[in-house]
């Protein structure tokens, strides 16, 4: 009988209520899920997601960006917390701080983000309103590796929703967030389970190890 493969140790970075964080924590409770959420960090001490993480039994703390003179010193404080917890993968879930290039490059291939659009469309903020103004018929969300350029990293997975007549930004956002909560845990499982990796600036999928996770992604 082969030994169990150790689960990847994951930190989730948040700035607000942490709705995607909650979906990730719930998914990681499954015995066969290949990642373990061991730490939640926020740049805002008042982030509601910190209490939600603690209620789920996950260690959570704030590294207040306002206490640091510059981005580099803030990132160094984040790195110290990550090192202390033995983190292997970082998941950004509504983390509203721009990280330094040096930090991002140090975590290349080990940090992912979810963005509320079908990238490369609508990078940045206010994605739902911009999708409506552009008149697109499909909108959605994307999980991508983090690179120094904002919302420009190689895409791991996407989920689409229709833009319906009469939609406003709120109704469209509500439809997208449902897919975010399904897509992000599946994408993290794909990466943590060895089914996908960043190689040479592109996402490489390993068919033999990605079969189950790929099926979950395709069924979204």
N, C-alpha and C positions, 0 to 999 in steps of 0.2 A: 504494500500500500504506500503510495507516494506521500511525502510530507506536504502539508498545506502551504500554499504560497502566502508569505506575509502580506497583509494589507498595506497599501500605501498610506502614509501618514499625511493628512490633508489639513491645511488651515484655510478658513474662509475669511475674507476681508469684506467688511460691510461699512456703510455710512448711515444707514437708516433702519427701517423696520425688519429687513432681512427676509422677505417672503421667499426668494429663491433659496436662501440659506435653510429655511424650514423644510423645503422640499428635498434638499440634499441630505439633511440630517435624517429625515424619515426614510429615504432610500437606503442610507448607509446602515440602518438597523437590520437589514436583511443579512442572514448569516453568510450568504454567498456573494455579497457585494464586495468588490475588490479594494475599496477605499474605506478608511476610518477617519471620521471628522474628529480631530483631537484638539483643535483650537479655533476660536473665533476672535478676530481682532477688529477694532473699529478706530477710526481717527476722530470719532465724536463720542465723548463720554455719555451723552444723553441718547445715543442711538437705541431705539426700542429693541432692536435685534439682539443686543447684549443680554437683556433679561430673558428673551425667548431662548437663547442658546443655553443660558444657565439652567432654565427650567427643564431643558432637555438633557441636562447632565454634562454639558460640554463646557470646559474651561473657557472663559471669555474675559477679555480686558480691553481697555481703551489705551491707545497711544495718541494723545491729543496733539494734533498737528500744530495747534496754536502755541504750544510750549517750546517750539523749536525755531531757531533763527532762519533756517533754510530747509529746502527739500532734502538735501543730502543728509543732514543731521536727523531729520524725521525718518528717512529711509533706514538709516543706521540703527535707530531705535526699533523699528519694525524687524529688521534683520536679527537683532539680538533676541527678540521674542521668538522668532521662527527657529533660530538655532537652538534655543533652550528647549523647545518642544520637539526637536528632531524632525522638522517638517520636510516632506519630500515633494509635495505638490501644493501650489497656491491656487485657490479659486476666488476670483473677484465676483462679488454678488452685490451690485449696487454700491461699489466703492468709488466715491466721488473725489478722489485725489489723483493727480497726475504724478506718476512715479518717475524718478530720474532714469535716464538712459542706462546708467551704470547698474542700477538695481534690476531693471528689466533684463538687461543682458546677462546678469549673473543668474537669473532664473529662466533663461531661454529654454524653451521646450518643457518647462515645469510650471508654467503659470497660464491659466486660461481665464477668459471673460465671456459673459453673455451680453449681447447687444440687441436692443429691440428694433431690429430691422433686418431685411435680407441684404446683408453686406454683399458687395461694396456700396449699395445704395444707402443714403441717409446716415452717414457717419456723424458722430457728435450727438447733440441733444435735440429734443422736440421732434423725435422721429415720427411719431404718429400723425401730428399735424402736418408735417412736411410730406408724408406719404399721401395724405388727403389732398393737399394742395397740388401735388404732382399728378394726381389722377390715376395712380397705379391701381390695378385690380387685385394684386396680391401683395401682402405685407407679411411680416413675420419676425423671426428672431434667429440669431446666429451665435454659435459657440465658436470661439477662435482662440488661437494662441496669442499671447500678448507680445507685441514688439514695440520698439520705441515710438513709432508713428501711431497716432491714436486710431483705434478701430481698424487697423490695417493688417493685422496678423492673419496667417493662413487659417482657413475655415475648417473646422472639424465636423460640424453638423449644422443643419438648418431645419426649421419648421415653418410652414407657410399657413396663412389664414386668408380667407377672402375679404376684400373690402366691400362692404354691403351698402346699398343705397340708404341714405339717411344716417350713415355713421358720422360720429364726431370723434375727436381725439380720445375721449374717455371710453366710448364703447369699443373703439378699435383697440385701445390699450388693454381693455378687459379681456378681449378675445386673444390677444397676443400673450398675456401673462399666463393664461392656462397652458399654452404650448411651452412657454419658458420653463414652467414647473415640471413638465414632462421631459423636455429635451435636455436640460442641464444634468440631471442625474444620469441619464443614459449616456451622454457624452463623457462625463467624468468616469463612468464605469468602463467605457471603451478605452480611455487613456490609461487609467489605473490598472486595468486588466491586461495591458500590453497589446491591445488591438490597434492602437494608433500611436504614432510618435512624430515629432518634428525632426526632419532630416533635410539638410541643405535648403532650408527656407520653405519647404513644402511638407504637407502632412502625408506620411506614408502609412498605409493600412496593411496590417498583417492578417491575411484572410483566415488562416487557421485559428487564430486567437480572437478574431473580431466577429466571428459568425453570429454568436448569440447577441452581442451588443449591437451589431449592425441590423439584425432582425428587429430589435427593439426600436432602433432609430427609424427604420423604414415603416414601422407600424404606427408611428405617431400621427 
